[in-house]
Amino acid sequence: ITKINEHALESCNLTTLKLPMSCIELAAYAVAGNYGLESVVSHNSTKTGIKSLAYGVFKDCNNLSIFDFSSLLSIGTYAFYGTGFSEITISGNTRIIGTHAFSDCFLLRKVTIEEGVQSLEDGVFTKRKFRKSDKSSVNTCQLEEVYTPKSIIEVGSGCFDNVGMVFGYSGSVIESTCIAYQTPFTALDALNSENATNMRVKAKLLGSNP
């Protein structure tokens, strides 16, 4: 088996999905709507060989919290919408994270994106129904931290809506995006006044050339 076809396992009341390492592709909605699904693994390991996830593959798998991202090359639109992760690390093997790929993941608090990822499309981490956690809304929480690499060259609109703090590098596309949308940003490197975006913005406003 190299591919799970569209809708093949949709709404099948799965709790664990075990795939052979030969399976490298999950088509649109292949596993969507399995509200009790907790883990996706191979037969002998927590790792899988999956390289490509299409539209809405795990959409509304609300309890999914165990998945190995290390082999993924692309994450499709709405692929993990509404899943149950609290913390994720996106491998540097991944090049594109699609539109709303992790939207409405209400338990998600921390994201680490490794060097190599190039594109974050619109609303990747948006929590549409976001409200701060309290006794009346125990199933929602703020995405507190997103760690980003230098390799990202494209960021769509609304990627960091309601994020507590984005961590990145001075002069990066991420820093520019955070300045434009007034998103809290912390530089992971020592501030370089010659290259930092905020210094260039200030210089432009003052009519000088840093």
N, C-alpha and C positions, 0 to 999 in steps of 0.2 A: 504494500500500500504506500503510495507516494502522496496522495491527495484525498482529503475529505470534501466531498462535493457540497454544493449549496443546499442548505436546510436539512442535510442528511441526518443530523442528530439534534435538531431543534426541538426544544420542549419535550425531552425524553426522560425527565426526572433523574438525571445523572447526579451522582455525588462525587465520583472520581472518573476521570477520563485517562485511560492508559493507551498510549500510542506507540507504534514501533518507531525506531530511530529513522527508518526509511521514509516516514511521513514528513514531507517538507512544506506542505501547503494546506491551508484551511480556507475554503471558499466562503463566499458571503453567507452570513447567518448559519454557518455549519453547526454551531453548538449553541446558538442564541436561545435565551429563554429557559435555560436550566437553572432555576432559582436556587437549587440546593447544591449545585456543583461547587466543590471546594478546592479541587486540585487537578492539574493537568500534568501528567508525568509519562515517562516511558515505562516499559515493563520491568526494567532493572535499576532505574535511577530516577531522580527528580529532574534530570536534564532531558531535553527532547531535541529532535533535529529540525524543528520547525523553522523555516526561513521567511515565509510570507503569510501574513494574515490579511484577508480581504475585509470588505465592508461588514461591520457589525458581527464579527465572528463570535465574540463572547458577550454580546449586548444583553444587559439585564441578567447576567449570571451574578446575582447579588452577593453570593458568599464565596466567590472565587478569590482566593488569597495565596495560592501556591502555584507559581508558574515560572519557568526558567526563560528569561529574556535573552540569554547569551547568544543564541544562534540566529536571532531575527535580523533580517536585512531590511524589512519594511513592516510598518504597523499601519493597517488601513483605517479609514474613517470609521469612527464609532466602534472600533475593534474591542475595546475594553470598557465601553460605556456602562456605568452603573455597577461595576464590579466592586469587590470587597477588600481590596488591598489597603493596608495602612502605610506601607513603605515600598517603594520600587526603585530598582536600578536599571536604567536602560543601557544596554551594551553599546560600545563604540562600533560594533559591527552594523548596527542599525543606521540607515542613512535618513529615512523620512519617518516622522511620526504624524499620522494623518489627522485631519480635521476632527475635533471632538473625540479623539481616541480614548481619552481618560476622563471625559466629562461626567459629572454627577457621580464620581467615586467619593461618596460622602465621608468615608472613613480615612481617606488618603491624607497623610500628614507630611510626608517627606518624599521627595523625588531627587534622585541623583542621575544625571545624564552624563555618560562618559564621553571622552574625546573621540571624535569620529562622526558623531551625529551631526547632520548638516541642516535639516529643515524641521521646523515646528509649524504645522499648519494651524488654521484658525481654531481658537477655543480649545486647545488640546487639554488643558486642565480646568476648564470652567466648571464651577459648581452652580448650576442654574438656580437651584433652590437653596443656596447657601444661607445659613444663619449660624451664629456662634453656638457652640455646644453649651447646653444647660440642661436642667432636669426635664424640660419640656421638649427637648430636641436632641436626645441622646444619640441619634443615628446620623447626625451631621456634625462636621467639624471643619475647621479651617485648614487648608493646605499651608502649613507653616513655613516650609523651606523647600526651595528648588535650587539645586546646584547645577550649574551649566558650564560647558566647555568652551574653548576658543573656537572650535571647529564649526559652530552654528553660523550659517550665513543667511538664513531666511527665517523670519518669525512672523507668523500671521497675527491677525487682530485678536485681542481678547485672550491670548495664551495664558497670561498671568493674572487674570481677574481674581480678586480676593486673596491672592497669595500674600502671606505675611512678609516674606523676605526672599528675594532672588539673589543668589550668589553667582558671581561671574568674574570677568576680567576687564581691566581698564581698556577703553578704546574698542571694545567688542560690539558686535551687533546687538547682543543682549543688553549691554549698558545703554546703548542708544535707544532701544525699545523701552526700557524702564524709565528713562528720562522723558521720553515722549508721552508715556501713559501715566507718569507720576507713580510708578510702582517702586516700593522700597528696594534698594539695591546695595549690596556690599561687595567690594572688590576683593578677590581672593589673592591678588598679587599686590606688591607695593605700588602705591599710586605713582604713576609716571606723568608728570605734569605736561610733558611734550605730547603724549599720545592719548591721554584720557579724554573721553568724549565730552565730559562736563566742562573741561578746560577749553576745548575747542568751541563749544556752544557759548561760553562766557566771552571768549575772545571775539566771536562773530558779533555778539550783541554790542560789544564795546568798539567794534570797528577796527580791531587789530588782528594781526596774524601771528599766532603763537609759534 
